[in-house]
Amino acid sequence: MEQILTSESVNIGHPDKTCDYIADCFLDEALAQDPQSQMAVECAIKNNHLFIYGEATTSAKINYAKIARKALKEIGYKNRFKIKKVISIQSPDIADAIKKSRLCANDQGVVFGYATNETSSYLPLTIEMAHYIMKVYDDFRKTNSNFYPDAKSQVWVKYVDGVPSVVTDILISVSHSEDISLDEIKNIIESNVLSKVFQKYAKFIDKNTKILINPSGKFTIWGSFGDSGCVGRKIVVDGYGSIAHVGGGCFSSKNATKVDRSGAYYARFVAKNLVANGLCDRCEISASYAIGVENAIAINIDCFGTNKVSMSEIYEKVHKNFDFSVDNIIKELDLTKPIFKQTSCFGHFGNPNFSWEKIKDIK
């Protein structure tokens, strides 16, 4: 069977990703001072206005405006922002449900983790490539003042019997100054960005691969001046592209008692370890939680028929080697450290430095 699957990535200057990054900067600052911080402080952006809002229960002293302005400057904004802030403490009803003898889930919901052996990162080729394009572009644009931080990529791959065969199309749209023409943009991006992509993924590129660079034409109005943004609007980009399911909640801004984030990280950890240990070629794990309850209510595993041992044995190995309780997830993955702003762009999975990307022997 042949099918064409696709995934996109967006750079940090995209207003949604800008908000994700700022929110995770708030979280990291809280955790650096108080590892037990309960945080869900988000933001929204439009033009030169930034609205900071949410809940925070922490002993940390956080200068939200200062952190936001620093983050905006790092991204590439040169203008002064007007900032409005509305933050309250976490509802005591929720706080009482979380902090018991062992930590419990901060909310209900279902999370998904996915892994495949089609790439060394155990991510689908489509999303790995899309993120790589954005990483290369982000490095490049910092060296050339004609290019700005707002950008998008998308990759289409033909799969044959579930295996990636060839990249059919690549799209990249980048923001830029008025000083360069579309032809110049295409030449520069091909030479400085896509050439590295073609080299890394040479076996999947052929003469028929179509390249689209800024197909809309001009892209001189970027970031919050071209679009509005808020936290959590790129959950498919943050996950596995179009290849796997996503849960209902976003990741950024949330500390680890919120299973939307920590549960999804652990589900990826387990799925990746099943694939890396040779038990299957592909794996998707779902875990569902209830607020105030320590353990996952249900765990489901789908290996899409690629399992090398029986599914009953896979379930047995998961139950023997992994613990989906909230308290354990936080301890095993060490999720009270200020590590989260690193996750806010280029996906939450695939980076070998993240604890949920580590591979262990399964007994």
N, C-alpha and C positions, 0 to 999 in steps of 0.2 A: 504494500500500500504506500502511495506517495501522498505527502501533504506538505504544505508550506506553512511554517510557524514563524512568529515574529515577536520581538521584544523591543522596548525602547528604554532609553536612559536620558536623564536630564542633568545639566550641570548645576553647580551651586548658585549661579546667578539667576536661575529660574526662580521666580518669587515663592513658589511652594517649597522648593529646596532651601532657599534662604531662610524661610521660617522654621523649617525642620532643624537647620543648623543652629539658629539662635536659641531655639527651645532646648536643644541638647547641650548648648553652652550653659544655660541656666541650671540644668540638671547636674552637669559636671561640677559646677561651682558649689551647689548644695551638697553633693556627695563628698567633695574634697574637705568640707568643713564638718559635715555631719553624715556619716555613712548610712544612718537610719532615716534619712530624709524621705518623706512621702511627697512626691512632686508630680504635678500635671499642669505646668505653666506653659501656655502656648502663646502664639502671636499671629497676627494678621497684618498684611502690608499692602499699601496702595499709594502710589506717587511718593510723596515725602512724609507719609504718615505710617507709624508703626503702633499697633494696638497690642499690648501685652495683657494677658488675662489668664485666669485659672485658679488652681488650688495649690497651696504649699503648706505642709506642716514640717517644720525644720527649725533647728536651733541656729542654722547658718545665717549670717548677715549677708544679704545679696543685694548688690547695687544693679538692679535689672537694666536700667537705662545705660549705665556705663558698659555693661557686658554687651548689650545689643549694639551700641555705637561701635565698639571695638570689632564685633563680628561683621557689621556692615562695611566697615573700612577694610577689613581683611578680604572681603568678597570683591570689593572694587568700587563701592559707592563713594563719591566725593562730596555729595551734598549733605546738608544738615537735616536730620529727621526730627519731626515733631512726634513725641512719644506720649501715649496715654496708657496708664496702668490700672488694672482692676484685679486684685488678687485677694483671695480669702483663704482661711485655713481649710483643711480637709474636713468634710462632714464627720462629726464625732460618731455618727451611726456607722459610717464606713470604717473609720479607724478602729472602733470596737470589734468589728467583724474580722479585721486583719490580724491584729496583734493579740495572739493567744499564746499558749505554751510553745507552739510552733507557728510560724507565719502561715497565713492562709491567703487565698486568692482575693484580690482587690475588686474583682468583678466577675461576672459570668462571661461565657463566650467559648468559641472554638478557634483553635490555632492549627496551622499546617506547617510541616517541614518537608523538604524535598531534597533529593540528591540523585545524581546520575553519574555514571562513569564515562560519559562522552567527552568530558574535559578533565584536566588535572585538578581543577578547582571543585570538581563534583557539582558544577552548575550547568544548566543548559547552555549550549553554545550561543544561542541567540542573546541571552542576557549578559553572558560573559563578554561577548564581543561589543555589545552596545555600551557597557560600562567602560571597556577598554578604550573605545573611541573617545568617550568623554574625558577619561583620565589623560590621554595623550593631548587632547585639545586644551584641557585646563592648564597643563604644563606649558604648552606652546603659547597660549594667549597672554600669559604672564611675561613673556619676552617680547611681545609685539603690541604696541599701544593702539594699533588699529583694530584690535579684536577685544571683545568684552566678555564678561563671565556668563552671560545668558546663552545657553545652547542646548540642543537636543540631538539625539541620534536614534536611529532605528535600524534593525537588521532583520532580514527575512532569510530563512534557511529552508531548503528542501530536505525533508526527512523521507527516507525509504525504509519501510518496515521498522520504524522507530529509531533509526540511526541517521545522524546528520550526513548529508551527501554533499551539498554545495550551497554556497551563499548566493542567492538569486539577486538580492537588492541590498544596497546600503544607502541610508539617508543621514545626512548631517546638516543641521541648520545652526548657524553661528551669528551672534550679534557683532556689529562692526561699526566703524566710523564712516562718516560721509566721504572720507578722503580716498577711498578705494572703490574700484568698479567691481561688478559681479564677476567679470572674467578674471580679474586679479585675485579675488577671493577664492575662486575655484582653483586656480593654479597654486596659490599659497597653501590652501587646505590639503590639496592632493599631495603636494611636496612635503609638507611638514607634519601632517597628521595621518592621512590615509596611507601614505607609503609605509609607515610603521605598522599599521593595521594589516596591510597586505603581506608584509614580511612575516608577522607573527602567525597569521592564519592562512598562509600560502596554500596549504593543501585543500582548503575549502573555497578558494577563489579561482574562477576561470575566466575565459575571454567573454563569456556571456553575462558575467556579474554586472548589474547596472548600478551606476553611482549617481546619486542625486545630492547636489550641494546647493543649499539655499534655494529650493525650488519656488519659494514664494517671491523671490527677488530681494528687495531691500529689507534689512533687519537692523535698523539704526536706533530704534527706540526699544530699550531693553529693560529687563527686570520689572520692578514695581511701577515704572512709568509706561510700560506696555501692557501690563496685566496685573491683576490682583493676586495675592497668594495667602495661604494659611497652612498651618501644620496638618500633616496627615492626608494630603490629597494625592500622594504618589505611592500608594501602598503596593501596587503591582510592580512599579519600578523598584521599590525597596525589597521585593521578594524575588520571584522566579520568572518574571515576565509573564507571558501568556501560557506558560507550560504547565504550571501547577495551580492548585487552589490557593486562595488567600482567605484569612479570617476577616472578621468584620471590623477590627480595630487597627489603628496605626501603631507605629513603634515610638517615634520621636516624642520627646517631652516626658515620657513615663518612666518612673523608677521600677525596680524589678518585682515588686509585689503585684504589679499590674501584668497579668498573664498574657495580655495581648502581645507584650514584648517578650518577657522572659520565657513564657510557654512556647512561643514561636521559635525562639533561639534554641530551646532544648529539643523541640521536635526536629529541627534541622540537625542538631548535634547527633541525635539518635539515627536519623535517616542516613546521614553521611557515614556514620560508623558502620552501619549495616552494609552499605555499598563498598566502603573502603576495606572491609574485612572479607569481601568476596562472597557475601551471602546472597546478593542480588545485584542486578545491573542498574535498576531504578527503584526508587522507594519514595512513597509519600506517606507521611504519618500525620494523623489528626489526633488532637487531644482536646477534650472539652472540660470546662471548669464551672464551678458555682461559687458565687461570692460567699466568703466566710468559711469555705471548705478547704481543707489542706491539700487533699489529693485530687488528681484528675478523676472526673466521674467516669470517663470512657476514653480508651485509646484504640484507634483503628489503624491498621497497616495495610497498604496496597503496594505490592511489588510488580504489578502489571504483567504477571506471568513470567518475570525474569528471575524468580527466586531459584537458588541452587539447592536449597533444602526445603523441606515441607514448610508451609505457613505456620503450622502448629509449633514447629521447632523455632521459627523466627520469633513468634510471640513469646515462647519460653525464654529465649535468649534475651529479649528486650526486658522482660520482667525480672530476670536474674541480674542483669548488668546495669539497668537504668532505673531511676526513681523520679517520677514526674511530680512529686509533691513540691509545692511552692518553696518551702523551706530548704529542701535539698537543691533545687535548681539554683537558687541564689547562692548557696554555699559552694556547690560543685563548679559552677561557672564563674564564681567570684564576681557577682554583679553589684556589689556595693561600692566599687571603685569608680572614679571619674573617667570613664573610658568612652562615653557615648557620643561625643561630638565627632569622633572618628567614623562613626557608623552612618552619619546623616546624609552623606552623598556617596554615589557609586555603589549603592546596595549594602544591605546589612549582612550579606553572606559572601563567602569566598575568600575573605582576607585571612590568611593563616595566622595572623597575630591575635585574632579574636578567640576567646576561650571556647566558644561553641563550634569552632572550626577544627579543634584538636582531634586527632585520631587516637583511639586506645584499642588495646586488644580486647576482643569479646570472648569471654569464657563460655 
